[in-house]
Amino acid sequence: MEDKTFQISLKCLFCDCELQGKTEEKYVPGDMIKCQKCGELNDYDALMDVAIEEGKKSVAEYATDEIRKMLKNTFK
């Protein structure tokens, strides 16, 4: 299995659009991040929880596919 990099974008919890922030700005727990599209404030902690779950799902899907490929080649 090769090393794989996954990129997860933070998405607005209200309109699901990708949040665009200042790249040099550091956010901390408790911060509120304003969506540029709908104007709603998103809680940083909730955004991170959703992004972490999305990342776990992506990694699990990738690992499952890789294991399936390995097993398929083993039993030819």
Residue pairs with C-beta under 8 A, 6 or more apart in sequence:
1 63
1 66
1 70
4 62
6 55
6 58
6 59
6 62
8 51
8 54
8 55
8 58
9 18
9 19
9 51
10 18
10 19
10 33
10 42
10 47
10 48
10 51
11 17
11 18
11 19
11 47
11 50
12 18
12 19
12 35
12 37
12 38
12 40
12 42
13 40
13 42
13 43
13 46
13 47
13 50
14 35
14 38
14 40
14 42
15 35
15 37
15 38
15 40
17 35
17 36
17 37
17 38
19 33
19 35
19 36
19 42
19 47
20 36
21 27
21 33
27 33
27 44
28 44
29 44
29 45
30 44
30 45
31 43
31 44
32 41
32 42
32 43
32 44
33 41
33 42
33 44
33 47
34 40
34 41
34 42
35 41
35 42
